[in-house]
């Protein structure tokens, strides 16, 4: 464990973020809050990507979609610049909320590190930020691509190939290797093959 965090602090911090995740109004088919399912998915992939994740990374894994519903996508223009502006706003809010929720649980330096990871504000080349990016990309390919396609029926194959290429270049070589082993169904397996061709 890194200084300032023991197992009990890590567990308490993760539980604090999950209490917020549990308020997600979006529900899975089994009634579970979508943010909790997402956090579980990030956790699962992190265990395959990082042998011994730091306590700060373990906590940040629970906050990757922290209260994402608080800023609806439709409050920004429905174009590419609007999408990026929405994501920046969400990430900044996630970092702020992590700081608030973890006050009194983690010391200032640990709390700030988690907030930076949750806000996607770590500098380029940060290995823990890359691990979270890898986990998010792998989770998208493993569990979310079909639902994404169902919600974007206006997208043609070329658009999906572009999205998959952009996803691919975000990933580390290790994550790309893991992605190649995901048993995708058609048409997604074929689209990935085309994206990588």
TITILUM-809359 format. One line per field, with one value per residue (C-alpha): residue in one letter; x negated, y, z negated; residue number from 1. Coordinates in pm, whole numbers, padded with zeros to 5 digits. Each point is the difference from the previous one (the first is absolute). Example, Ala and Ser with C-alpha at 12.3 -4.5 7.8 and 13.67 -1.06 7.14 Angstrom:
<rs>
type: A, S
px: -01230, -00137
py: -00450, 00344
pz: -00780, 00066
seq: 1, 2
</rs>
This chain:
<rs>
type: X, X, X, X, X, X, X, X, X, X, X, X, X, X, X, X, X, X, X, X, X, X, X, X, X, X, X, X, X, X, X, X, X, X, X, X, X, X, X, X, X, X, X, X, X, X, X, X, X, X, X, X, X, X, X, X, X, X, X, X, X, X, X, X, X, X, X, X, X, X, X, X, X, X, X, X, X, X, X, X, X, X, X, X, X, X, X, X, X, X, X, X, X, X, X, X, X, X, X, X, X, X, X, X, X, X, X, X, X, X, X, X, X, X, X, X, X, X, X, X, X, X, X, X, X, X, X, X, X, X, X, X, X, X, X, X, X, X, X, X, X, X, X, X, X, X, X, X, X, X, X, X, X, X, X, X, X, X, X, X, X, X, X, X, X, X, X, X, X, X, X, X, X, X, X, X, X, X, X, X, X, X, X, X, X, X, X, X, X, X, X, X, X, X, X, X, X
px: 00000, -00114, -00041, 00320, 00234, 00064, 00252, 00275, -00042, 00003, 00318, 00169, -00091, 00127, 00325, 00046, -00021, 00229, 00267, 00002, -00004, 00303, 00207, -00033, 00355, -00102, 00054, -00119, 00242, -00038, 00083, -00357, -00127, -00195, -00288, -00059, -00010, -00245, -00226, 00003, -00102, -00288, -00112, 00010, -00215, -00244, -00074, -00114, -00196, -00180, -00157, 00004, 00214, -00072, 00270, 00058, 00060, 00233, 00208, -00006, 00133, 00331, 00034, -00041, 00373, 00052, 00344, -00035, 00376, -00023, -00092, 00226, -00154, 00284, -00097, -00285, 00019, 00052, -00310, -00363, -00116, 00306, -00085, -00354, 00122, 00245, -00273, -00227, 00281, 00077, -00362, -00054, 00313, -00108, -00329, 00175, 00250, -00274, -00176, 00324, 00097, -00345, -00055, -00066, -00070, -00329, -00278, -00034, -00266, 00181, 00332, -00153, -00161, 00334, 00172, -00258, 00051, 00379, -00009, -00222, -00242, -00321, -00292, -00064, -00202, 00150, 00009, 00302, 00202, -00089, 00115, 00338, 00024, -00088, 00264, 00266, -00082, -00001, 00330, 00150, -00107, 00090, 00339, 00121, -00050, 00334, 00193, -00190, 00091, 00366, 00003, -00168, 00185, -00069, -00373, -00120, -00287, -00253, 00095, -00041, -00337, -00112, 00118, -00178, -00323, 00015, 00064, -00291, -00259, 00096, -00106, -00342, -00152, 00090, 00366, 00001, -00115, 00281, 00248, -00095, 00106, 00350, 00249, 00205, 00306, 00075, 00027, -00235, -00277, -00004, -00002, -00298, -00183, 00065, -00105, -00332, -00064
py: 00000, 00355, 00240, 00155, -00282, -00335, -00266, 00143, 00351, -00143, -00197, 00297, 00229, -00248, -00039, 00379, 00018, -00298, 00165, 00276, -00256, -00172, 00315, -00039, 00024, -00214, -00367, -00325, -00278, -00146, 00334, 00074, 00358, 00036, 00187, -00293, -00244, 00226, 00028, -00379, -00033, 00243, -00197, -00329, 00130, 00173, -00332, -00128, 00312, 00081, -00262, 00211, 00312, 00279, 00086, 00328, -00185, -00244, 00290, 00189, -00310, 00049, 00359, -00021, 00072, 00182, 00171, 00020, 00045, 00340, 00168, -00141, -00032, 00198, 00311, 00045, 00030, -00339, 00019, -00104, 00325, -00020, -00359, 00094, 00300, -00228, -00249, 00275, 00128, -00349, -00080, 00327, -00061, -00358, 00126, 00262, -00253, -00250, 00268, 00072, -00362, -00104, 00291, -00137, -00348, 00053, 00243, 00297, -00147, -00332, 00175, 00230, -00293, -00180, 00320, 00052, -00356, 00028, 00336, -00144, 00281, -00198, 00097, -00192, -00311, -00061, -00379, -00011, 00234, -00226, -00306, 00165, 00097, -00356, -00140, 00234, -00093, -00372, 00028, 00180, -00277, -00281, 00112, 00325, 00000, -00167, 00243, 00291, -00122, -00038, 00361, 00124, -00177, 00296, -00086, -00189, -00249, 00270, 00202, -00305, -00079, 00356, -00035, -00333, 00142, 00290, -00243, -00218, 00278, 00102, -00341, -00121, -00297, -00221, 00106, -00048, -00358, -00056, 00158, -00241, -00288, 00137, -00235, 00259, -00104, 00114, 00260, 00147, -00255, 00083, 00373, -00040, -00199, 00278, 00267, -00176, -00083
pz: 00000, 00067, -00296, -00125, 00100, -00163, 00097, -00217, 00149, 00353, -00068, -00169, 00290, 00259, -00196, -00008, 00379, 00036, -00215, 00259, 00283, -00153, 00057, 00378, 00141, 00296, -00074, 00148, 00098, -00350, -00162, -00105, 00037, 00323, -00169, -00235, 00290, 00178, -00305, -00036, 00364, -00042, -00306, 00191, 00283, -00234, -00169, 00341, 00085, -00327, -00227, -00316, 00046, -00244, -00254, 00183, 00327, -00173, -00130, 00330, 00176, -00181, 00121, 00375, 00054, -00329, 00019, 00377, 00024, -00171, 00330, 00273, 00345, 00155, -00197, 00249, 00381, 00162, 00215, -00045, -00168, -00226, -00090, -00098, -00201, -00182, -00083, -00133, -00221, -00129, -00075, -00184, -00207, -00075, -00141, -00212, -00134, -00080, -00205, -00186, -00061, -00116, -00240, -00346, 00139, 00183, -00071, 00232, 00229, 00047, 00052, 00261, 00181, 00023, 00115, 00276, 00123, -00016, 00182, 00277, -00082, -00046, 00225, 00318, -00069, -00346, -00029, -00232, 00220, 00295, -00193, -00061, 00368, 00098, -00235, 00140, 00359, -00077, -00185, 00299, 00236, -00239, -00133, 00151, 00374, 00080, -00218, 00153, 00347, -00097, -00116, 00319, 00278, 00227, -00001, 00306, 00009, 00090, -00309, -00224, 00154, -00076, -00362, -00037, 00143, -00244, -00284, 00109, 00005, -00356, -00130, -00107, 00185, -00298, 00020, 00378, -00052, -00251, 00238, 00278, -00226, -00069, 00172, 00189, 00194, 00352, 00134, -00261, 00049, 00370, -00067, -00232, 00265, 00251, -00250, -00057, 00365
seq: 1, 2, 3, 4, 5, 6, 7, 8, 9, 10, 11, 12, 13, 14, 15, 16, 17, 18, 19, 20, 21, 22, 23, 24, 25, 26, 27, 28, 29, 30, 31, 32, 33, 34, 35, 36, 37, 38, 39, 40, 41, 42, 43, 44, 45, 46, 47, 48, 49, 50, 51, 52, 53, 54, 55, 56, 57, 58, 59, 60, 61, 62, 63, 64, 65, 66, 67, 68, 69, 70, 71, 72, 73, 74, 75, 76, 77, 78, 79, 80, 81, 82, 83, 84, 85, 86, 87, 88, 89, 90, 91, 92, 93, 94, 95, 96, 97, 98, 99, 100, 101, 102, 103, 104, 105, 106, 107, 108, 109, 110, 111, 112, 113, 114, 115, 116, 117, 118, 119, 120, 121, 122, 123, 124, 125, 126, 127, 128, 129, 130, 131, 132, 133, 134, 135, 136, 137, 138, 139, 140, 141, 142, 143, 144, 145, 146, 147, 148, 149, 150, 151, 152, 153, 154, 155, 156, 157, 158, 159, 160, 161, 162, 163, 164, 165, 166, 167, 168, 169, 170, 171, 172, 173, 174, 175, 176, 177, 178, 179, 180, 181, 182, 183, 184, 185, 186, 187, 188, 189, 190, 191, 192, 193, 194, 195, 196, 197
</rs>
